[in-house]
Amino acid sequence: MNPLLAMRRIDRADIELGERLISIEMSPADFSSRFGERHSDHPPDWDAPGPVELWFFELPWGHKITLERHTSIDWFNIYLESLEIEAVLDFLKLRDFKMHVDAHMVELLRTKSPAFTKHLQHCRLFRLDDNGNRILMREYESRRVADYYRRVYEARCHKQLYWVEPAGPEH
């Protein structure tokens, strides 16, 4: 599935906050085929080293992101409004690309900025199979991401039951 089809294009004004946490190496052609036409050129108040183009999206579970593509190099940055880093990388299918996650900034936001952690509560997605077995599907960084994937599985119309539970203290 093309992630672009499941993302809602938004405007810069819809982004309340965001911090550059992820950098990805990707050619301009690959980037354009994944994310479409740019939403904005380099605004005068955008602090970036060199010219950039910007994209603004809301992911299906409500996380708003900004993509900042540098026009002179094959790298782009992802600004996040929450520390749902793994969910964003997985949803955008970026694991096969060379990437850098700013661990120092992640730790700073985790300890000093509640706005970036307000949606975080590790949760597990389970299913009940045909034989009555409780199967752990996956653990997610937040309830809203786990609920999104529960809805994705339910929409496939299998007869299994899916549910989300908070991750236990052993997390």
trRosetta pair geometry for C-beta under 8 A, 3 or more apart (Angstrom, degrees):
i j d omega theta_ij theta_ji phi_ij phi_ji
1 5 6.7 -108 178 54 88 123
1 6 6.8 45 148 -27 124 122
2 5 4.8 86 80 -6 95 105
2 6 7.9 167 95 -1 57 84
2 34 7.7 -170 -157 -141 91 56
3 6 5.8 -69 -158 44 47 102
3 7 6.0 40 150 -24 80 111
3 34 7.3 17 49 -172 104 92
3 91 5.8 106 -124 151 127 77
3 92 5.3 -92 28 -113 177 48
3 93 6.5 -163 -30 6 123 99
4 7 5.8 -60 -141 35 32 109
4 34 6.5 165 -43 167 115 49
4 35 6.1 177 -91 -116 115 34
4 36 5.9 127 -150 -23 143 109
6 59 7.7 25 119 -158 97 61
6 60 5.1 -41 163 -51 104 121
6 91 7.9 -114 85 -173 132 107
7 57 4.2 -5 172 -167 129 127
7 58 6.7 154 -167 70 75 44
7 59 5.9 -39 -113 -103 90 47
7 60 7.1 -96 -90 -41 47 72
8 57 6.7 134 69 -162 45 69
8 58 4.5 -17 62 57 102 100
8 60 8.0 118 -13 -86 92 51
9 39 6.8 175 -164 -94 109 124
9 55 8.0 -81 -129 -169 91 84
9 56 6.9 84 -167 83 63 73
9 57 6.1 -46 -103 -103 44 69
10 14 4.0 -85 168 59 125 154
10 15 7.2 135 107 -46 126 77
10 56 4.8 -91 77 129 78 107
10 57 6.4 133 17 -127 90 16
10 58 5.1 74 -29 -24 129 98
10 64 6.5 -48 47 -134 155 109
11 14 5.2 111 59 -6 66 100
11 39 7.4 -174 -118 175 50 128
11 56 6.1 61 -171 77 8 151
12 15 5.9 -51 -163 23 45 112
12 39 7.6 159 -44 125 85 124
12 40 6.2 15 -43 -29 123 159
12 43 7.5 56 -107 -36 172 150
12 54 7.0 37 -83 126 111 144
12 56 5.7 -152 -74 -57 49 151
12 66 7.7 51 -119 -109 75 120
14 56 6.6 128 56 157 108 134
14 58 7.2 -73 138 -53 138 113
14 64 6.3 -154 126 -134 97 145
15 18 5.5 -27 -179 -21 121 125
15 56 6.0 -114 -40 -139 118 119
15 64 5.3 -172 -108 140 72 131
15 66 5.8 25 -110 -55 160 111
15 79 7.8 50 -164 104 143 126
15 81 7.1 -156 -155 -66 81 124
16 64 7.4 101 17 58 77 146
16 81 6.8 73 60 -132 86 135
17 81 5.5 114 79 -129 75 90
17 115 6.0 31 57 140 158 141
17 116 7.9 -104 112 -71 128 81
18 64 7.3 -97 -75 107 115 92
18 65 7.1 121 -129 -139 129 40
18 66 5.2 95 140 11 168 115
18 79 3.6 65 154 148 119 113
18 80 6.2 152 -148 68 80 17
18 81 5.2 -53 -88 -69 71 74
19 79 6.1 159 67 -152 16 81
19 80 6.4 -34 56 58 72 70
19 105 6.3 -171 153 167 127 126
19 109 6.2 -164 47 -79 163 140
19 116 6.9 -22 14 -96 129 136
20 23 7.6 36 173 -62 104 86
20 68 7.2 -45 -103 29 114 137
20 77 4.7 -13 -143 175 111 133
20 78 7.4 126 -142 74 60 36
20 79 5.2 -44 -78 -90 56 79
20 102 7.0 67 115 0 76 145
20 105 7.6 -7 83 134 64 173
21 78 6.7 -50 60 88 77 84
21 79 7.2 109 8 -129 79 35
21 80 5.1 -34 24 19 130 114
21 83 7.7 179 -131 -116 167 67
21 85 6.5 -109 130 -100 135 110
21 101 6.3 7 156 -154 81 75
21 102 5.4 -123 -146 40 49 100
21 105 5.9 -146 -109 98 75 125
21 106 6.1 87 -147 -73 115 87
21 109 7.8 -53 -91 7 123 151
22 77 6.9 143 84 -159 54 56
22 78 4.2 -5 64 48 107 110
22 80 7.3 68 2 -28 103 114
22 85 6.7 149 -60 -143 120 97
22 88 7.3 -164 0 101 156 130
22 89 7.1 -168 -129 -75 156 97
22 94 7.9 81 161 112 140 157
22 99 6.3 -17 -169 -170 94 115
22 100 7.2 154 -157 82 48 52
22 101 5.4 -18 -102 -103 75 72
22 102 7.6 -124 -66 3 32 82
23 75 5.6 5 -179 -176 103 116
23 76 7.3 173 -151 88 61 33
23 77 5.2 -28 -99 -99 75 72
23 78 7.7 -161 -76 14 29 74
23 99 6.6 156 84 -158 53 62
23 100 4.5 -2 55 55 102 99
23 102 7.7 75 -8 -40 98 93
24 75 6.8 155 79 -154 41 64
24 76 5.6 -17 60 60 91 80
24 77 7.8 167 17 -90 73 24
24 78 7.0 48 -9 -21 110 106
24 94 5.6 -73 -114 -162 142 128
24 97 5.1 44 -166 113 100 137
24 98 7.3 133 -160 82 52 54
24 99 5.0 -18 -102 -104 68 90
25 74 5.7 47 -164 116 77 96
25 75 5.4 -37 -99 -95 58 76
25 97 5.9 -171 64 173 68 99
25 98 4.1 4 33 68 124 105
25 99 7.2 -138 11 -72 75 44
26 30 4.9 -116 -179 87 97 122
26 31 5.0 120 116 -62 118 91
26 34 7.9 -38 172 16 151 142
26 74 6.3 -157 75 172 27 86
26 75 7.5 100 27 -116 64 29
26 76 6.2 -37 45 14 108 107
26 97 5.5 -22 -71 -140 94 147
27 30 4.6 92 57 9 85 102
27 31 6.8 -150 92 -7 43 89
27 74 5.4 -26 -96 -138 45 119
28 31 5.5 -57 -144 39 32 115
28 32 6.1 31 159 -19 67 107
28 69 7.4 104 -114 174 77 134
28 71 8.0 47 -97 -138 128 54
28 74 7.0 -103 -29 -113 69 75
29 32 6.0 -55 -145 37 28 108
29 33 6.4 24 157 -16 63 108
30 33 6.0 -60 -148 38 29 108
30 34 6.4 22 157 -14 65 111
31 34 6.0 -67 -153 40 28 107
31 35 6.0 -29 172 26 67 114
31 69 5.8 111 170 -114 156 140
31 76 6.1 120 -119 -25 137 144
32 35 6.9 -79 -124 56 21 77
32 36 7.0 41 -169 -134 58 5
32 37 7.7 35 -148 -81 90 37
34 92 7.6 65 174 -170 131 89
35 55 5.4 -34 166 -113 129 173
35 57 8.0 -110 -144 -42 100 135
35 67 6.2 -81 -145 67 161 168
36 55 7.7 123 66 -123 84 130
38 41 7.0 77 126 -70 141 52
38 53 4.0 -71 -123 176 144 122
38 54 6.7 85 -169 56 98 40
38 55 6.2 -109 -138 -67 55 82
38 69 7.5 -115 -101 40 110 123
39 54 5.8 -68 65 104 95 75
39 55 5.0 119 2 -120 110 45
39 56 5.3 -100 79 17 168 85
40 43 6.3 -9 159 -45 127 98
40 53 7.1 159 84 -166 50 60
40 54 4.3 -16 64 61 100 108
40 55 8.0 -173 25 -69 78 29
40 56 7.6 38 1 -14 116 107
41 51 7.9 -31 -174 -167 88 103
41 53 6.1 -42 -117 -112 45 73
41 54 7.6 -1 81 18 2 88
42 46 5.8 -135 -165 62 66 129
42 48 6.8 -119 -134 50 108 127
42 51 4.9 -110 -32 -148 147 69
42 52 5.1 109 -92 51 95 64
42 53 7.1 -67 -46 -75 70 40
42 54 7.7 127 -89 -19 39 100
43 46 4.5 102 59 -19 85 108
43 54 7.4 -18 -10 3 97 144
46 52 6.8 -112 128 57 138 120
46 54 7.2 -135 -113 -52 159 136
46 68 8.0 176 -179 -125 130 122
48 51 7.7 63 96 -151 120 9
48 52 4.6 -25 117 -10 166 133
48 68 6.4 -162 -103 -179 141 133
48 70 7.4 -164 169 -97 125 86
49 70 8.0 -5 80 -118 77 125
50 70 5.9 52 89 -152 121 102
50 71 7.2 -144 144 47 105 81
50 72 5.3 -80 175 19 147 130
50 73 7.9 88 83 0 158 99
51 70 7.6 112 86 -157 53 59
51 71 4.8 -25 98 31 102 126
51 72 6.9 104 50 -25 86 99
52 68 5.0 -4 -179 -174 142 88
52 69 6.2 146 -161 73 79 42
52 70 5.5 -46 -101 -96 85 48
52 71 6.5 -166 -105 -14 27 85
53 68 7.8 155 75 -156 40 45
53 69 5.0 -18 59 61 91 100
53 71 6.2 89 -16 -64 96 100
54 66 6.3 -25 -160 -169 102 100
54 67 6.9 145 -158 79 49 59
54 68 5.8 -12 -103 -102 76 65
54 69 7.7 -169 -77 21 28 74
55 66 7.1 149 78 -162 53 50
55 67 4.0 -2 55 53 106 109
55 69 7.4 47 -5 -11 104 105
56 64 7.3 1 -174 -173 87 97
56 65 7.6 175 -149 89 46 48
56 66 5.6 -16 -101 -106 72 73
56 67 7.8 -147 -64 22 31 74
57 64 7.2 175 94 -149 44 55
57 65 5.5 -9 63 58 88 90
57 67 7.3 31 5 -11 108 106
58 62 6.6 -23 -176 -144 105 30
58 63 7.2 153 -158 78 59 37
58 64 5.0 -29 -100 -95 75 75
58 65 7.9 155 -97 17 28 69
59 62 7.1 -30 73 43 76 22
59 63 4.5 -1 39 59 118 90
59 64 7.6 -150 8 -75 76 25
59 65 6.6 51 -31 -4 103 112
59 87 8.0 120 142 133 162 108
59 88 7.1 -119 -63 -108 156 78
59 91 6.1 56 -147 126 129 163
60 91 7.9 -161 23 -148 99 139
60 148 5.5 122 105 -148 104 128
61 87 7.6 -48 38 164 145 144
61 142 7.8 140 144 86 143 118
61 144 4.5 127 173 144 113 96
61 145 5.3 -168 46 -90 179 49
61 147 7.1 127 -130 70 110 88
61 148 3.9 -80 -77 -51 107 140
62 144 6.0 -66 38 176 117 145
63 80 7.2 -18 179 -153 116 86
63 81 6.4 -180 -160 52 72 99
63 82 5.7 -100 -123 35 106 118
63 84 5.6 -100 -96 50 154 141
63 87 7.5 128 -1 101 159 126
63 88 6.9 -113 117 -79 150 101
63 119 7.7 -151 -86 75 93 166
63 144 7.7 146 -42 105 91 132
63 145 8.0 13 -25 -74 129 95
64 81 5.2 36 62 -2 84 140
65 78 5.9 -18 -171 -168 122 93
65 79 6.3 150 -164 75 64 61
65 80 5.9 -19 -111 -101 90 55
65 81 7.2 -129 -79 -2 50 87
65 88 6.6 123 -81 -134 146 130
66 78 7.4 149 78 -159 52 45
66 79 3.9 0 55 50 101 118
67 76 5.8 14 -177 164 91 129
67 77 7.4 157 -157 81 46 49
67 78 6.0 -18 -103 -103 68 68
67 79 7.8 -145 -66 20 24 79
68 76 6.2 165 82 -165 48 77
68 77 4.4 -10 58 57 106 98
68 78 7.8 -163 21 -73 78 23
68 79 6.7 64 -15 -21 111 105
69 76 4.1 -30 -100 -104 67 113
70 73 4.8 6 102 47 130 88
70 75 5.6 19 30 70 122 81
70 76 6.7 -161 9 -92 72 53
70 77 7.9 69 -30 -8 94 92
78 88 6.6 153 155 149 150 140
78 92 7.9 -151 -101 10 148 168
80 83 6.9 106 119 -90 140 31
80 84 7.0 -167 -164 48 131 72
80 85 6.9 -84 -52 -84 169 68
80 88 6.4 -111 -100 -37 120 162
80 116 7.6 79 110 -143 98 102
81 115 7.7 -74 -178 147 77 97
81 116 7.1 -151 164 -114 39 68
82 116 5.8 157 -125 -163 37 55
82 117 7.3 128 -151 -87 77 22
82 118 7.3 -94 -113 49 106 74
82 119 4.9 -19 -135 42 149 121
82 120 6.9 172 -178 -48 105 88
82 142 7.1 4 151 -49 141 154
83 106 6.3 105 -131 -150 115 88
83 109 6.3 163 -68 107 115 124
83 110 6.3 49 -72 -81 166 86
83 116 5.3 72 -32 154 91 99
83 117 5.9 -1 17 -89 120 70
83 120 6.0 -5 62 -68 101 136
83 141 7.1 -134 110 175 75 138
84 87 4.3 -34 167 42 102 122
84 88 5.8 111 107 -27 85 93
84 119 6.9 -34 -47 94 116 122
84 120 7.3 -164 -68 -88 75 85
84 141 4.9 164 -126 84 67 137
84 142 5.6 -56 -94 0 112 124
84 145 5.9 159 -149 -52 130 135
85 88 6.0 -60 -150 36 27 108
85 89 6.4 23 157 -15 65 108
85 101 6.3 63 -165 -136 142 135
85 106 7.0 -16 -47 -116 147 130
85 141 7.3 130 36 -77 61 166
86 89 5.9 -57 -147 39 30 110
86 90 6.1 25 157 -15 66 110
86 140 7.9 -165 90 -147 116 57
86 141 5.6 148 45 -39 106 123
87 90 5.9 -59 -145 41 27 108
87 91 5.9 25 160 -18 66 112
87 140 6.3 53 -81 -158 114 98
87 141 5.5 -114 -23 28 111 117
87 142 7.2 -57 -23 26 153 97
87 145 4.4 -91 -115 -128 150 148
88 91 5.9 -55 -138 39 27 108
88 92 6.0 8 167 -1 64 114
89 92 6.4 -68 -141 49 21 97
89 94 5.0 -99 -151 59 69 105
89 95 6.0 89 157 -66 106 74
89 99 7.5 69 -123 -167 120 177
90 93 7.3 19 180 -76 33 44
90 95 7.1 28 -96 -41 54 114
93 96 7.6 -4 162 13 78 101
94 97 5.3 -55 -170 32 73 116
94 99 6.4 83 145 -71 111 140
101 106 6.6 20 156 -37 102 137
102 105 4.0 24 119 25 120 115
102 106 6.3 153 93 -21 66 85
103 106 5.5 -53 -144 35 34 115
103 107 6.3 32 158 -18 67 105
104 107 6.0 -57 -151 37 28 108
104 108 6.4 29 151 -19 63 109
105 108 5.5 -52 -144 37 34 115
105 109 6.2 32 157 -16 67 106
106 109 6.0 -59 -149 40 27 107
106 110 6.1 30 153 -24 64 110
107 110 5.5 -52 -142 35 31 115
107 111 6.3 11 164 -4 65 110
108 111 6.5 -71 -148 45 24 95
108 112 5.6 -29 175 25 65 121
108 113 7.4 42 131 -2 72 109
109 112 6.7 -75 -116 56 19 81
109 113 4.6 -47 -148 46 63 122
109 116 4.2 -23 173 65 117 161
109 117 7.3 154 141 -38 85 93
110 113 7.9 14 -13 47 13 80
110 116 7.3 -86 -73 97 41 117
110 117 6.2 91 -133 -70 53 130
113 116 4.7 48 106 11 112 108
113 117 7.2 131 96 -1 66 93
114 117 5.8 -78 -146 53 43 96
114 118 5.9 69 157 -64 78 86
115 118 6.1 -22 -144 -16 28 116
117 120 4.7 -54 -162 23 69 126
119 142 4.8 18 139 -144 90 147
119 143 7.6 -129 -180 41 74 80
119 144 5.7 -40 -170 12 118 127
120 141 6.1 -52 -130 161 87 86
120 142 5.2 -87 -111 -88 40 95
121 142 6.0 69 39 -138 59 58
121 143 5.3 4 68 -27 108 99
121 166 6.1 -50 155 -126 110 100
121 167 7.9 -180 157 24 64 88
122 139 5.9 14 -178 176 103 109
122 140 7.0 169 -150 85 58 44
122 141 6.2 -44 -98 -136 69 30
122 142 7.6 -45 -85 -69 31 29
122 166 7.3 85 86 -167 60 65
122 167 3.9 -25 112 16 105 136
122 171 5.2 150 81 -157 151 158
123 139 7.1 171 91 -153 31 66
123 140 5.6 -16 64 59 80 93
123 142 6.9 3 11 142 106 20
123 143 4.7 89 -27 -95 148 61
123 145 7.8 162 50 65 109 81
123 146 4.0 -97 92 -5 119 160
123 164 5.1 25 161 -178 129 105
123 165 6.5 167 -159 84 83 32
123 166 5.5 -59 -104 -107 78 38
123 167 6.1 -136 -95 -26 20 79
124 136 5.8 -43 -177 -142 124 99
124 137 7.7 144 175 47 74 72
124 138 7.3 -172 -148 99 64 33
124 139 4.8 -35 -96 -99 78 75
124 140 7.6 164 -93 15 28 72
124 146 7.1 46 65 -128 5 141
124 164 7.0 159 80 -152 41 59
124 165 5.4 -17 59 62 92 84
124 166 7.8 33 14 124 81 12
124 167 5.5 108 -30 -85 96 75
125 136 7.7 105 78 -165 52 56
125 137 4.3 -48 100 58 99 118
125 138 5.5 10 44 54 108 73
125 139 7.7 -170 13 -87 72 27
125 140 6.7 53 -22 -12 104 112
125 146 5.1 -171 -59 -157 94 93
125 149 5.7 -70 -74 94 162 116
125 150 5.7 -159 -131 -71 112 86
125 153 7.7 136 172 1 133 145
125 162 6.6 -4 -174 -170 95 103
125 163 7.7 168 -151 89 55 31
125 164 5.6 -28 -98 -97 64 77
126 134 5.8 -9 -173 -172 128 87
126 135 6.4 145 -160 75 70 47
126 136 5.8 -42 -100 -101 79 47
126 137 6.3 -177 -104 -2 20 89
126 162 7.0 162 87 -152 49 54
126 163 5.6 -16 62 64 96 78
126 164 7.6 168 18 -90 77 26
126 165 6.6 20 -5 5 120 108
127 134 7.9 161 82 -153 36 46
127 135 5.1 -19 62 61 83 102
127 137 5.7 71 -9 -52 101 113
127 153 7.1 -111 -83 155 126 153
127 160 4.7 24 -178 157 116 130
127 161 6.6 152 -156 79 62 47
127 162 4.9 -26 -97 -96 83 72
127 163 7.9 149 -91 18 38 63
128 132 6.7 -16 -174 -141 99 34
128 133 7.2 156 -155 74 54 38
128 134 6.0 -24 -99 -96 71 59
128 135 7.5 166 -93 16 20 83
128 160 6.0 172 70 -163 57 79
128 161 4.3 8 36 53 112 100
129 132 7.3 -47 71 24 68 17
129 133 4.8 -4 39 55 111 92
129 135 5.7 59 -32 -15 107 126
129 160 5.9 -23 -108 -114 41 117
130 159 7.3 62 -91 83 88 112
130 160 7.2 -76 -48 -82 64 85
136 139 7.6 -5 180 -48 115 80
137 149 7.7 -171 115 131 138 126
137 153 7.5 -76 -125 -66 166 158
137 162 7.5 3 -20 -134 147 103
138 149 7.3 -42 60 122 124 162
139 167 5.8 52 -143 -87 120 125
139 171 7.4 167 -163 -120 150 110
140 143 7.9 136 88 -86 116 16
140 145 4.3 -159 173 97 135 111
140 146 4.1 -172 41 -64 136 83
140 149 6.8 174 -64 16 144 133
141 145 6.0 45 52 29 78 149
142 145 4.8 94 61 7 85 100
142 146 7.0 -152 96 -2 45 88
143 146 5.6 -59 -147 42 35 111
143 147 6.0 35 155 -20 70 107
143 164 6.4 113 -147 146 77 142
143 166 7.5 -34 -81 -89 106 75
144 147 5.7 -49 -142 38 31 112
144 148 6.5 40 153 -25 61 102
145 148 5.6 -49 -152 29 33 116
145 149 6.7 23 155 -10 65 104
146 149 6.1 -59 -150 41 32 104
146 150 6.3 39 149 -25 65 105
146 164 4.4 118 132 -129 122 128
147 150 5.4 -48 -146 32 35 117
147 151 6.5 36 154 -19 64 101
147 164 5.8 -70 -74 -16 65 159
148 151 5.9 -58 -157 35 30 110
148 152 6.6 33 146 -22 64 104
149 152 5.1 -44 -146 31 41 118
149 153 6.5 40 155 -16 67 100
150 153 6.0 -57 -152 38 31 107
150 154 6.2 28 152 -17 66 110
150 162 4.8 171 -148 130 84 123
150 163 7.0 48 -132 -116 136 15
150 164 5.5 -90 -49 -42 143 105
151 154 5.6 -55 -141 40 32 112
151 155 6.2 39 157 -28 65 105
152 155 5.9 -56 -152 29 26 114
152 156 7.4 33 148 -27 57 98
153 156 5.9 -49 -165 17 39 115
153 158 7.3 -49 172 33 81 116
153 160 7.7 -54 157 81 116 114
153 162 5.0 117 90 -68 130 160
154 157 7.9 53 164 -66 46 35
154 162 5.7 -123 -60 38 89 127
167 170 8.0 -112 164 64 90 69
167 171 4.1 68 137 -67 127 137
168 171 6.3 154 72 -25 49 88
